Amino acid sequence: MTPRPTTARKVLGRLSLPERTFVADALRTETVGGVLLLLAAIAALVWANVPALRDSYHSVSDFHFGPSALGLHLSVAHWAADGLLAVFFFVAGIELKRELVAGDLRDPKAAALPVVAALCGMAVPALVYVISNLTGGGSLGGWAVPTATDIAFALAVLAVIGTALPSALRAFLLTLAVVDDLFAILIIAIFFTDRIDFAALGGAVLGLALFWLLLRRGVRGWYVYVPLAVVIWGLMYNSGVHATIAGVAMGLMLRCTRRDGERHSPGEHIEHRVRPLSAGLAVPLFALFSAGVSLTPQALGDVFTKPETLGVVLGLVVGKTIGIFGGTWLTARFTRASLSEDLAWADVFAVASLAGIGFTVSLLIGELAFENDALLTDEVKAAVLTGSVIAAIAATVLLKIRNARYRRLVEVEERDDDLDGIPDIYEEDDPEYHLRMAALYERKAAEHRRTAEQKAAERHAAGQEADEDAPAGGRRTAGGESVARRAVGEVAGGEGEEDDRPA
């Protein structure tokens, strides 16, 4: 029996319409949040480096508040890192759950590309960091710092430079970030937990079980879940496990599949409500109290001389690009998948360089990796900022080279000539679409014919007035035929005046 031919799978091919809609909505919020994140980072650097303001920045960051009896008497910077980022990781948990049950990651074949690319995009920067510090005699404790990608910051760069990426590349970047966040969470949970209070951890687990049970019973109301979430977070913090893990766990428990009659699943609904809080408030405030590092000429010089900081910069700029591009190419090579005909491998390389922007999670891991060395912590933060800026500049150059091509692809993706709210590119196989377009063009043709007759009549009337005003011997005649009708006939027939060739 002759085997049935199979269609080659496309790498970074066109998204389905529901997936495209979801990605567009998610990235729209992330882009706004990314711009706020960028502004917060700039504000932090100004606040921490202007001599008249420097002391106030450290005073505010170090100000402590919260109930001591509950082990939550924390500094403002600590509340931002452990408290506000829990909201960010809650949204990341929902995104991951949705990708696993309803998005690209539910199909193992489709999931292979972003998963392998993300894993390589984390392993290679870690390897670059380790090699840099083994040869330079530095500390290996910061190996995880350059492994994380900040999708919001990357999208902010796209918004600032005015580059329009096709939806397939944007979805690839978003899925990379989701998988990246998952492994960053695992790294934080496994490698940065020094002590465990089993009583507090047990309480957090019981709280999570109650959270799950209430969801399964269909209990609704923010006044039930928000207080419970705060209790779970507090117990998780006191257990020694990083408190953001609580946010991820609760996000993963939400149902992200739709049932009959539902326009949105509960997970999608809650993500839609919480994402603006995460992107617009939680992450920018974290950046405000984490990015304020000293940027003296000596400090910037140390970024490229100390093995720890140099390893972070090289990991973000070189490791991320090589890892993601290499992982994508190897996946396509060994799965016999072909790159979408609309894109080139140069586009993948440009997006891979954009993924070298590591900010939020990289800053958090830097604080955890060197928490007992305040000076090195600030230097590593400066390295994260430096590496992210270099990656952003490199990506800007690479993306601008292809920007005209991207804009043409985006125009095709967004064209909706029949005005039904669905891009035409998704209706090319629908006979009803072509009937609608035929009717639309027929109406337009009728309008143009009426306009042609009107303009020809106006021209004929103007010609008659000119004849009446002209001397008797110089008047023109219509030759027994209406000039207006003749003009319309010429328009309809499309004939030219020279050699009877088409106009």
C-alpha positions as CSV (number, residue, x, y, z in Angstrom):
1,M,0.0,0.0,0.0
2,T,1.4,3.4,-1.0
3,P,1.9,5.6,2.0
4,R,-0.2,8.8,2.0
5,P,1.9,11.9,1.4
6,T,2.1,14.2,4.4
7,T,2.3,18.0,4.3
8,A,5.5,19.4,5.7
9,R,5.0,21.2,8.9
10,K,5.9,24.9,8.8
11,V,8.2,26.5,11.3
12,L,6.6,29.9,12.4
13,G,3.7,29.4,10.1
14,R,0.4,31.3,10.2
15,L,-1.5,31.2,13.5
16,S,-5.0,30.0,13.8
17,L,-7.6,32.8,14.1
18,P,-8.4,32.2,17.8
19,E,-4.7,31.9,18.7
20,R,-3.9,35.1,16.7
21,T,-6.7,37.0,18.6
22,F,-5.4,35.8,22.0
23,V,-1.8,36.7,21.1
24,A,-2.8,40.1,19.9
25,D,-4.8,40.9,23.1
26,A,-2.0,39.6,25.4
27,L,0.8,41.5,23.6
28,R,-1.2,44.7,23.5
29,T,-1.3,44.7,27.3
30,E,2.3,43.6,27.6
31,T,3.4,46.3,25.3
32,V,1.8,49.0,27.4
33,G,3.2,47.4,30.5
34,G,6.6,47.2,28.9
35,V,6.7,51.0,28.2
36,L,5.8,51.6,31.8
37,L,8.5,49.2,32.8
38,L,11.0,51.1,30.7
39,L,9.9,54.4,32.2
40,A,10.2,52.9,35.7
41,A,13.7,51.6,35.1
42,I,14.8,55.0,33.8
43,A,13.2,56.7,36.8
44,A,15.0,54.3,39.1
45,L,18.4,55.0,37.5
46,V,17.8,58.8,37.7
47,W,16.6,58.6,41.3
48,A,19.6,56.5,42.4
49,N,22.3,58.4,40.5
50,V,21.4,62.1,40.9
51,P,23.3,63.2,44.0
52,A,20.5,65.3,45.5
53,L,18.1,62.3,45.2
54,R,20.3,59.3,45.9
55,D,19.8,59.2,49.7
56,S,16.0,59.4,49.4
57,Y,16.0,56.4,47.0
58,H,17.8,54.2,49.4
59,S,15.7,55.5,52.3
60,V,12.5,54.6,50.6
61,S,13.8,51.2,49.3
62,D,14.9,50.3,52.8
63,F,11.8,51.5,54.6
64,H,10.3,48.5,56.5
65,F,6.6,47.9,57.3
66,G,4.3,45.0,57.8
67,P,3.3,42.7,60.8
68,S,6.4,41.4,62.5
69,A,4.4,38.7,64.4
70,L,3.6,37.1,61.0
71,G,7.2,37.3,59.8
72,L,6.2,40.0,57.2
73,H,8.0,43.1,58.4
74,L,9.7,43.7,55.1
75,S,11.4,46.6,53.2
76,V,9.7,48.3,50.3
77,A,12.1,46.7,47.9
78,H,11.4,43.3,49.5
79,W,7.6,43.7,49.2
80,A,8.1,44.6,45.6
81,A,10.3,41.6,44.8
82,D,8.3,39.0,46.9
83,G,4.9,40.5,47.0
84,L,4.2,42.3,43.7
85,L,6.1,39.8,41.6
86,A,3.7,37.1,42.9
87,V,1.0,38.8,40.8
88,F,3.3,38.7,37.8
89,F,4.0,35.0,38.3
90,F,0.3,34.3,38.9
91,V,-0.4,35.7,35.3
92,A,2.6,33.6,34.1
93,G,1.0,30.5,35.6
94,I,-2.3,31.2,33.8
95,E,-0.5,31.7,30.5
96,L,1.4,28.5,30.9
97,K,-1.8,26.6,31.8
98,R,-3.6,28.0,28.8
99,E,-0.7,27.1,26.5
100,L,-0.6,23.6,27.8
101,V,-4.4,22.9,27.4
102,A,-5.6,25.2,24.7
103,G,-2.5,26.8,23.0
104,D,0.4,25.7,21.0
105,L,2.0,23.6,23.7
106,R,-0.9,21.1,23.8
107,D,0.3,19.6,20.6
108,P,3.7,17.8,21.2
109,K,4.9,18.4,17.6
110,A,4.0,22.1,17.7
111,A,5.4,22.5,21.2
112,A,8.8,21.0,20.3
113,L,10.0,24.1,18.6
114,P,9.4,26.7,21.4
115,V,10.3,24.3,24.1
116,V,13.6,23.3,22.6
117,A,14.4,26.9,21.6
118,A,13.6,28.1,25.1
119,L,15.7,25.4,26.8
120,C,18.6,26.1,24.5
121,G,18.1,29.8,25.1
122,M,18.5,29.1,28.8
123,A,21.3,26.5,28.7
124,V,23.7,28.3,26.4
125,P,23.6,31.6,28.4
126,A,24.3,29.6,31.6
127,L,27.1,27.8,29.8
128,V,28.6,31.1,28.6
129,Y,28.4,32.5,32.2
130,V,30.1,29.4,33.6
131,I,32.9,29.4,31.0
132,S,33.5,33.1,31.6
133,N,33.8,32.6,35.4
134,L,35.9,29.4,35.2
135,T,38.4,31.2,33.0
136,G,38.3,34.4,35.0
137,G,38.1,32.9,38.5
138,G,34.7,34.4,39.4
139,S,31.7,33.0,41.3
140,L,29.5,30.4,39.6
141,G,26.6,31.4,41.8
142,G,25.1,33.7,39.1
143,W,24.8,31.1,36.4
144,A,21.0,31.5,36.3
145,V,21.0,35.3,35.9
146,P,21.3,35.5,32.1
147,T,18.8,32.7,31.5
148,A,15.6,34.7,31.6
149,T,13.9,36.8,28.9
150,D,11.7,39.8,29.8
151,I,8.9,39.8,27.2
152,A,7.4,43.1,28.4
153,F,10.7,44.9,28.0
154,A,11.3,43.3,24.6
155,L,7.8,44.5,23.4
156,A,8.5,47.9,24.8
157,V,11.6,48.1,22.6
158,L,9.5,47.1,19.6
159,A,7.0,49.8,20.4
160,V,9.6,52.5,20.8
161,I,11.5,51.7,17.6
162,G,8.2,51.3,15.7
163,T,8.8,47.8,14.3
164,A,5.8,45.7,13.4
165,L,6.5,42.0,13.8
166,P,4.3,39.5,11.9
167,S,2.0,37.6,14.3
168,A,4.0,34.3,13.9
169,L,7.2,36.0,15.2
170,R,5.3,37.7,18.0
171,A,3.6,34.4,19.0
172,F,7.0,32.7,18.9
173,L,8.4,35.4,21.2
174,L,5.5,35.1,23.6
175,T,5.6,31.3,23.8
176,L,9.4,31.5,24.3
177,A,8.8,33.8,27.3
178,V,6.1,31.5,28.7
179,V,8.4,28.4,28.6
180,D,11.2,30.6,29.8
181,D,9.2,31.8,32.8
182,L,8.3,28.1,33.7
183,F,12.0,27.1,33.9
184,A,12.9,30.3,35.7
185,I,10.3,29.4,38.3
186,L,11.8,25.9,38.6
187,I,15.3,27.4,39.0
188,I,14.1,29.7,41.7
189,A,12.3,26.9,43.6
190,I,15.1,24.4,43.3
191,F,18.3,26.3,43.5
192,F,17.4,29.3,45.6
193,T,15.7,27.7,48.6
194,D,18.1,27.6,51.5
195,R,15.8,26.6,54.3
196,I,12.4,25.0,54.6
197,D,9.9,25.5,57.4
198,F,7.8,22.4,56.9
199,A,5.0,23.7,59.1
200,A,4.5,26.9,57.0
201,L,5.0,24.9,53.8
202,G,2.3,22.4,54.9
203,G,0.0,25.3,55.7
204,A,0.6,26.7,52.2
205,V,-0.1,23.3,50.6
206,L,-3.4,23.0,52.6
207,G,-4.3,26.5,51.4
208,L,-3.6,25.6,47.8
209,A,-5.7,22.5,48.2
210,L,-8.6,24.6,49.5
211,F,-8.1,27.0,46.6
212,W,-8.3,24.1,44.2
213,L,-11.4,22.7,45.9
214,L,-13.3,26.0,45.8
215,L,-12.5,26.3,42.1
216,R,-13.8,22.8,41.4
217,R,-17.0,23.5,43.3
218,G,-17.6,26.6,41.2
219,V,-17.4,29.0,44.1
220,R,-17.2,32.6,42.8
221,G,-16.3,35.9,44.4
222,W,-13.0,37.8,44.7
223,Y,-13.7,38.3,48.4
224,V,-13.2,34.6,48.8
225,Y,-10.1,34.1,46.7
226,V,-8.1,37.2,47.4
227,P,-7.9,36.8,51.2
228,L,-7.1,33.1,50.7
229,A,-4.4,34.0,48.2
230,V,-2.8,36.4,50.6
231,V,-2.7,33.7,53.3
232,I,-1.2,31.2,51.0
233,W,1.4,33.8,49.9
234,G,2.3,34.6,53.5
235,L,2.7,31.0,54.4
236,M,4.8,30.3,51.3
237,Y,7.1,33.2,52.1
238,N,7.6,32.0,55.7
239,S,8.3,28.5,54.5
240,G,11.6,29.5,52.9
241,V,10.4,28.7,49.3
242,H,10.3,31.9,47.3
243,A,6.8,33.4,47.7
244,T,6.3,33.9,43.9
245,I,5.9,30.1,43.7
246,A,2.5,30.5,45.3
247,G,1.4,32.8,42.5
248,V,2.4,30.3,39.9
249,A,0.7,27.4,41.7
250,M,-2.6,29.3,41.9
251,G,-2.4,30.3,38.3
252,L,-1.9,26.7,37.2
253,M,-5.1,25.6,39.0
254,L,-7.4,27.8,37.0
255,R,-9.5,26.2,34.3
256,C,-8.4,27.5,30.9
257,T,-10.7,25.4,28.6
258,R,-14.1,26.7,27.5
259,R,-17.3,24.9,28.1
260,D,-20.5,25.1,26.1
261,G,-21.9,28.6,26.3
262,E,-18.7,30.2,27.6
263,R,-17.1,33.0,25.6
264,H,-14.0,32.8,27.8
265,S,-12.7,30.3,30.3
266,P,-12.4,31.3,33.9
267,G,-8.6,31.4,33.5
268,E,-8.8,33.7,30.5
269,H,-11.3,35.9,32.2
270,I,-9.2,36.3,35.4
271,E,-6.0,36.8,33.3
272,H,-7.8,39.6,31.4
273,R,-8.6,41.3,34.7
274,V,-5.3,40.8,36.5
275,R,-2.8,41.3,33.6
276,P,-3.2,45.1,33.6
277,L,-2.5,45.1,37.3
278,S,0.6,42.9,36.7
279,A,1.9,44.8,33.7
280,G,0.9,48.3,34.7
281,L,1.6,48.3,38.4
282,A,3.4,45.2,39.9
283,V,6.3,44.9,37.5
284,P,7.0,48.6,37.0
285,L,7.1,49.1,40.8
286,F,9.5,46.1,41.1
287,A,11.7,47.7,38.5
288,L,11.6,51.0,40.3
289,F,13.0,49.5,43.5
290,S,15.4,47.0,41.8
291,A,17.0,48.9,38.9
292,G,18.3,51.8,40.9
293,V,22.0,50.9,40.8
294,S,25.0,53.2,40.6
295,L,26.2,53.9,37.1
296,T,29.5,55.6,37.7
297,P,32.2,55.3,35.0
298,Q,34.1,52.9,37.3
299,A,31.0,50.7,37.9
300,L,30.3,50.5,34.1
301,G,33.9,49.7,33.5
302,D,33.8,46.9,36.1
303,V,30.9,45.3,34.1
304,F,33.3,44.3,31.4
305,T,36.2,43.4,33.6
306,K,34.8,41.3,36.4
307,P,34.0,37.7,35.4
308,E,30.6,37.6,37.1
309,T,29.3,40.7,35.3
310,L,31.0,40.0,32.0
311,G,29.4,36.5,32.1
312,V,26.0,38.1,32.6
313,V,26.5,40.5,29.6
314,L,27.9,37.8,27.3
315,G,25.2,35.4,28.4
316,L,22.4,37.8,27.5
317,V,23.8,39.2,24.3
318,V,25.7,36.1,22.9
319,G,24.3,33.1,24.7
320,K,20.6,34.0,24.3
321,T,21.0,34.7,20.5
322,I,23.0,31.5,19.8
323,G,20.9,29.3,22.0
324,I,17.5,30.3,20.7
325,F,18.6,30.5,17.0
326,G,20.5,27.2,17.3
327,G,17.7,25.4,19.0
328,T,15.2,26.6,16.4
329,W,17.4,25.6,13.5
330,L,18.2,22.2,15.0
331,T,14.5,21.5,15.6
332,A,13.6,22.4,12.1
333,R,16.5,20.4,10.7
334,F,15.8,17.1,12.6
335,T,12.0,17.2,12.4
336,R,12.1,17.9,8.6
337,A,10.0,21.0,9.2
338,S,10.5,23.9,6.8
339,L,10.5,27.6,7.6
340,S,7.4,29.6,6.6
341,E,7.9,31.0,3.1
342,D,7.0,34.4,4.4
343,L,10.1,34.5,6.7
344,A,13.8,33.9,6.6
345,W,16.3,32.6,9.1
346,A,17.6,36.1,9.5
347,D,14.2,36.9,11.1
348,V,14.6,34.1,13.6
349,F,18.1,35.4,14.4
350,A,16.7,38.9,15.0
351,V,14.0,37.7,17.4
352,A,16.6,35.5,19.1
353,S,18.7,38.7,19.7
354,L,15.6,40.5,21.0
355,A,15.1,37.7,23.6
356,G,18.5,38.7,25.0
357,I,16.7,41.5,26.9
358,G,16.5,40.1,30.4
359,F,15.2,42.4,33.1
360,T,12.5,41.5,35.6
361,V,13.4,37.8,36.4
362,S,17.1,38.4,35.8
363,L,17.2,41.2,38.4
364,L,15.3,38.9,40.8
365,I,17.6,36.0,40.3
366,G,20.6,38.4,40.7
367,E,19.3,39.5,44.1
368,L,18.8,35.8,45.2
369,A,22.2,34.6,43.8
370,F,24.3,37.3,45.6
371,E,22.0,38.3,48.5
372,N,25.0,38.2,50.9
373,D,27.1,40.6,48.8
374,A,25.4,43.9,48.3
375,L,28.2,45.3,46.1
376,L,28.2,42.4,43.7
377,T,24.4,42.4,43.6
378,D,24.5,46.0,42.3
379,E,27.2,45.2,39.9
380,V,25.2,42.2,38.5
381,K,22.2,44.4,38.2
382,A,24.2,46.9,36.2
383,A,25.4,44.0,34.0
384,V,21.8,43.0,33.4
385,L,20.9,46.5,32.4
386,T,24.0,46.8,30.2
387,G,23.4,43.4,28.5
388,S,19.8,44.2,27.9
389,V,20.6,47.6,26.3
390,I,23.2,46.0,24.0
391,A,20.7,43.2,23.0
392,A,18.0,45.9,22.4
393,I,20.4,47.9,20.1
394,A,21.5,44.8,18.2
395,A,17.9,43.6,17.7
396,T,16.8,47.1,16.6
397,V,19.4,47.1,13.9
398,L,18.5,43.6,12.7
399,L,14.8,44.2,12.8
400,K,15.0,47.6,11.0
401,I,16.7,45.9,8.1
402,R,13.7,43.7,7.6
403,N,11.0,46.2,8.8
404,A,9.6,47.0,5.3
405,R,9.1,43.3,4.7
406,Y,7.4,43.0,8.1
407,R,5.0,45.9,7.4
408,R,3.9,44.3,4.2
409,L,3.2,41.0,6.0
410,V,1.3,42.7,8.8
411,E,-0.8,44.6,6.2
412,V,-1.7,41.3,4.5
413,E,-2.5,39.7,7.9
414,E,-4.8,42.6,9.0
415,R,-6.6,43.3,5.7
416,D,-10.4,43.0,6.0
417,D,-11.9,44.3,2.7
418,D,-15.3,42.7,3.4
419,L,-15.5,44.4,6.8
420,D,-16.7,41.3,8.7
421,G,-14.2,41.6,11.5
422,I,-12.2,38.6,10.3
423,P,-8.9,39.2,8.3
424,D,-9.3,38.2,4.7
425,I,-6.3,35.8,4.8
426,Y,-8.3,33.5,7.1
427,E,-11.3,33.3,4.6
428,E,-9.6,32.5,1.3
429,D,-11.1,29.0,1.3
430,D,-14.6,30.1,2.2
431,P,-16.9,30.5,-0.9
432,E,-19.2,32.9,1.0
433,Y,-16.2,35.3,1.4
434,H,-15.7,35.4,-2.4
435,L,-19.4,36.0,-3.0
436,R,-19.3,38.9,-0.5
437,M,-16.2,40.3,-2.2
438,A,-17.9,39.9,-5.7
439,A,-21.0,41.8,-4.4
440,L,-18.7,44.5,-2.9
441,Y,-16.8,45.0,-6.1
442,E,-20.1,45.1,-8.1
443,R,-21.4,47.9,-5.9
444,K,-18.1,49.8,-6.2
445,A,-18.2,49.3,-10.0
446,A,-21.8,50.6,-10.1
447,E,-20.8,53.7,-8.1
448,H,-17.9,54.4,-10.4
449,R,-20.2,54.1,-13.5
450,R,-22.6,56.6,-12.0
451,T,-19.7,58.9,-11.1
452,A,-18.4,58.6,-14.7
453,E,-21.7,59.5,-16.2
454,Q,-22.1,62.4,-13.8
455,K,-18.6,63.8,-14.6
456,A,-19.1,63.2,-18.3
457,A,-22.4,65.1,-18.2
458,E,-20.8,68.0,-16.3
459,R,-18.0,68.0,-18.9
460,H,-20.6,68.1,-21.8
461,A,-22.5,70.9,-20.2
462,A,-19.3,72.9,-19.7
463,G,-18.5,72.2,-23.4
464,Q,-21.9,73.5,-24.6
465,E,-21.4,76.7,-22.6
466,A,-18.1,77.2,-24.2
467,D,-19.6,76.7,-27.7
468,E,-22.3,79.2,-27.0
469,D,-19.7,81.8,-25.9
470,A,-17.4,81.0,-28.8
471,P,-17.7,82.8,-32.3
472,A,-20.2,81.2,-34.6
473,G,-17.6,79.8,-37.0
474,G,-15.6,78.1,-34.2
475,R,-18.3,76.2,-32.4
476,R,-18.0,72.5,-31.9
477,T,-20.8,70.0,-32.5
478,A,-21.6,66.7,-30.9
479,G,-21.9,65.0,-34.3
480,G,-25.3,63.6,-33.5
481,E,-24.1,61.8,-30.4
482,S,-24.1,62.8,-26.8
483,V,-20.6,63.8,-25.7
484,A,-21.5,62.4,-22.2
485,R,-22.6,59.1,-23.6
486,R,-19.5,58.9,-25.7
487,A,-17.3,59.6,-22.7
488,V,-19.0,56.9,-20.7
489,G,-18.6,54.5,-23.6
490,E,-14.9,55.2,-23.7
491,V,-14.6,54.5,-20.0
492,A,-16.7,51.3,-20.2
493,G,-14.9,50.0,-23.3
494,G,-11.4,50.9,-22.0
495,E,-10.2,51.9,-25.5
496,G,-7.3,54.3,-26.1
497,E,-7.1,56.9,-28.8
498,E,-3.8,55.6,-30.3
499,D,-3.9,52.6,-32.7
500,D,-7.1,51.4,-31.0
501,R,-5.0,49.7,-28.3
502,P,-6.4,49.3,-24.7
503,A,-5.9,52.3,-22.6
